[in-house]
Amino acid sequence: MASRAARDLRQGPVFGHMMRMVIPMCFGIVAMMLVGVVDAYWVGRLGTAQQAAVQLAFPVSMAVMSIAIGLGAGAVSVVARAAGRGDHDRTRRVATDAMWLSFLVVLAASLLGIALIDPLFRAMGATDAMMPHVRDYMVLWFAGIVFIVGPMIASNILRALGDAILPSVIMMIAAVLNMVLDPLLIFGWGPFPRMEVQGAALATLISNLVVFVIAMAILIWREKLVDLSWPGWGEMFWNWREIARIGAPAAGSNMINPVSMSIAFAAMARFGESAVAGFGVASRVEAFAIIPLFALSACIGPVTGQNGGAGLTDRVRESFTKAFLFCLGWGLVMAVALAALAYPLAAAFLPSEAARETARLYWWIVPVTIAGYGVAMAASAGFNGLGRPLYGVAVNVLRGFVLIVPLTWAGGLIFGEIGVIGGLATANLLTLAAVWICVMRFAPLTATEARARPSKPAPEPLAETAE
């Protein structure tokens, strides 16, 4: 495990720091993605209504997770900038306040979510057969979200300090526990009661409770980052505003890509079920292929934040440059691999020849340009680290709403299926060029805060005693 000196992102090779963080992060992401696959498998054995209920819960859980991702981005930014300035007391204070803010926000989301389960899921189309299973799953899920979000915020704080190993270990422990507990609690194997859909939710709650305890123990005793002293309302509210200033745009920005891709799917849906199936499978396989780019987006913020906080603009610029070059190199490697494997992959995942043809077209065209997606993610996260979240929002709006949506729809209208695929590829290429040029030549690469921090009152001088 890296020492504190080795975790100082203001010194040493910038690219080395990023790769030291990216590699373990990849394992954590893979583990968490496998949880969804395992959950779907076991719940699917209960029946169609149960599986549909849990799948219907996915968009709601993703919306709550977007809030957590935003809070995590805010925590990374304020903690990394404070650490970059070498202010340990300030680092402890903002880390503690980030945890308190996340607990309060999640508590409100939990209470609101439980109260709105019935009207929300009815509005989403849940049937009478599905609703009992929706309630069984979502009541436990909402009740336990503090244990889901808590480790996420703690992991982001550790990552902001340059520690990539422990956050990844935390993710993998949660994933393994969840996968082990799933069949035991769902089907009542061994001494466990049969809980069916509730068992799936409880498995998630228990696994996250365990890693919540581990994460808090690390923050309290290993990193000594929990400060229970009272800072005063002014200091606490300033910290919360600064976290929210980064977190709120980051949460919204995180939703832009799935929304824009949903619209691209709608563009492809005009050509039938086979086209949608091929497009969907191809994009899901591609998502696994670019896990290192997702990991990079989670790791560049601490690097830009620490170096920006320290005023090391040249290292911030180098961080963006090296990240973009990595996206370009990895994207080209994956493009070659997916193009070469297009026929066997299509045959393995798709029964229809028409769907296979769509998937092959996707893998031959889009991955060559996927570096544009990686550059957008890295730029957005890097700007969040600098305390400039609106630049990150602008990057994602450019790729998602300005480019992907009109180009996929126009491409489909003019050229058919291949036009939708070509529109997505063109959006990636234009994003790559525009973001690279703007970041390197025009964007400010210094760290910033919204306003001056409240100053602590100076101690009053002692009254002079009369002689």
GICOR-V587716 format. One record per backbone hydrogen bond with DSSP energy under -1.0 kcal/mol. CO is the residue of the C=O (numbers start at 0). NH is the residue of the N-H. Records with the same first field share a line. If there is no record, write none. Layout:
CO=NH + NH
This chain:
2=6
4=7
7=10
12=16
13=17
14=18
15=19
16=20
17=21
18=22
20=24
21=25
22=26
23=27
24=28
25=29
26=30
27=31
28=32
29=33
30=34
32=36
33=37
34=38
35=39
36=40
37=41
38=42
39=43
42=45
46=50
47=51
48=52
49=53
50=54
51=55
52=56
54=57
56=60
57=61
58=62
59=63
60=64
61=65
62=66
63=67
64=68
65=69
66=70
67=71
68=72
69=73
70=74
71=75
72=76
73=77
74=78
75=79
76=80
77=81
78=82
79=83
80=84
81=86
82=85
85=87
86=90
87=91
88=92
89=93
90=94
91=95
92=96
93=97
94=98
95=99
96=100
97=101
98=102
99=103
100=104
101=105
102=106
103=107
104=108
105=109
106=110
107=111
108=112
109=113
110=114
111=115
115=119
116=120
117=121
118=122
119=123
120=125
121=124
126=130
129=133
130=134
131=135
132=136
133=137
134=138
136=140
137=141
138=142
139=143
141=144
143=146
144=148
145=149
148=152
149=153
150=154
151=155
152=156
153=157
154=158
155=159
157=162
158=161
163=167
164=168
165=169
166=170
167=171
168=172
169=173
170=174
171=175
172=176
173=177
174=178
175=179
176=180
177=181
180=184
181=185
182=186
184=194
185=195
188=191
194=197
195=199
196=200
197=201
198=202
199=203
200=204
201=205
202=206
203=207
204=208
205=209
206=210
207=211
208=212
209=213
210=214
211=215
212=216
213=217
214=218
215=219
216=220
217=222
218=224
231=235
232=236
233=237
234=238
235=239
236=240
237=241
238=242
239=243
240=244
241=245
242=246
243=247
245=249
246=250
247=251
248=252
249=253
252=255
254=258
255=259
256=260
257=261
258=262
259=263
260=264
261=265
262=266
263=267
264=268
267=270
268=271
271=275
272=276
273=277
274=278
275=279
276=280
277=281
278=282
279=283
280=284
281=285
282=286
283=287
284=288
285=289
287=290
289=292 + 293
290=294
291=295
292=296
293=297
295=299
299=303
300=304
301=305
302=306
303=307
304=308
305=309
306=311
307=310
310=312
311=315
312=316
313=317
314=318
315=319
316=320
317=321
318=322
319=323
320=324
321=325
322=326
323=327
324=328
325=329
326=330
327=331
328=332
329=333
330=334
331=335
332=336
333=337
334=338
335=339
336=340
340=344
341=345
342=346
343=347
344=348
345=349
351=355
352=356
353=357
354=358
355=359
356=360
357=361
358=362
359=363
360=364
361=365
365=368
368=371
369=373
370=374
371=375
372=376
373=377
374=378
375=379
376=380
377=381
378=382
379=383
380=384
381=385
382=387
383=386
385=447
388=392
389=393
390=394
391=395
392=396
393=397
394=398
395=399
396=400 + 401
397=402
398=403
399=404
402=406
403=407
404=408
405=409
406=410
407=411
408=412
409=413
410=414
411=415
415=419
416=420
417=421
418=422
419=423
420=424
421=425
422=426
423=427
424=428
425=429
426=430
427=431
428=432
429=433
430=434
431=435
432=436
433=437
434=438
435=439
436=440
437=441 + 442
